Amino acid sequence: MNWATYWLRTENEVNAIRVITATALFVLSAVPAIAANVDVQMLNKGEAGNMVMEPAIVRILPGDTVTFLPTDKGHNAESIKEMTPEGGDLFKGSIGKEVVASFTVPGVYGIKCAPHFGMGMIALVVVGDDVSNLEAAKAAQMPKKAQERFAPLFAEIETQ
């Protein structure tokens, strides 16, 4: 093999590698990102006491989902309108049924079990880094026990 043949072969191989690399990058960029899911259990009794959602605070990225699991009977999960960022979707699950909620708008979302809201059965979902609706969420009217359970969750967000 002479020098000219070697050079052409090497240049053709380099070009082929470039085409393969560019094609692979194009194909991979067209694949949508897979959203994550976090499970929250609705319990009669948990680490924080009676009538709780665990974990009580969930941090996710926009586009992720949270599945609220009625581990014990008689619970539902629904968003608290006054604790939902502007443009955020509201949801309301049926009693005793699993509900999957998708969160696309960044912000702080308050979640309650309607039958046990007065007993403080709540959760907080933080989507992304934008917590600009935190003050509005803190100002929402709610039963005393729910306020008591939300307070340390709000404090946790404020210290981070």
C-alpha positions, 0 to 999 in steps of 0.5 A: 500500500502506498502513501496516497492509498493509505491517506485516502483510506484514513481520510475516508475512515475519519469521515465515516466516523464523523457521519456516524457520530453526527447521526448518533447525536441527532437520534439521541437528541430526538429521544424525549427525556423520561420523567421521574415519578415519586410515590407518596403513601396516604396512611392512617398512622406514620412516622409523623403521627396519625393521618399523614402523607409520607413523604410529607415533602417531595421535590421534583422537576417540571414534567415529573409525576407524583403517585398518591397511594391510598395505602390505608382506606378512606383517603384521597389526594387533591390539590389545594387551589390557594396553594397552587402556582399560577398556571399549575394544574389542579387535580382531585382523586377519588376516595380510596383510589390511586391518583397520578398527578403531573406537575409541569409548572414550577412552584410550591403545591399544597396537597390534602386528603379532603376527609382528613384535612382538618386532622392535618393530612397534607403534603407539599410538592416543590417543582423545580427551583422556583418557589415564588408562590411560597408566601401565597401558599403560606397565607392560604386559609386552612385548619389549625392542624394542617397549618401546624404540619405545613409550618416545618415544611415551609421552613425547610423550603426557606432554609434551602 
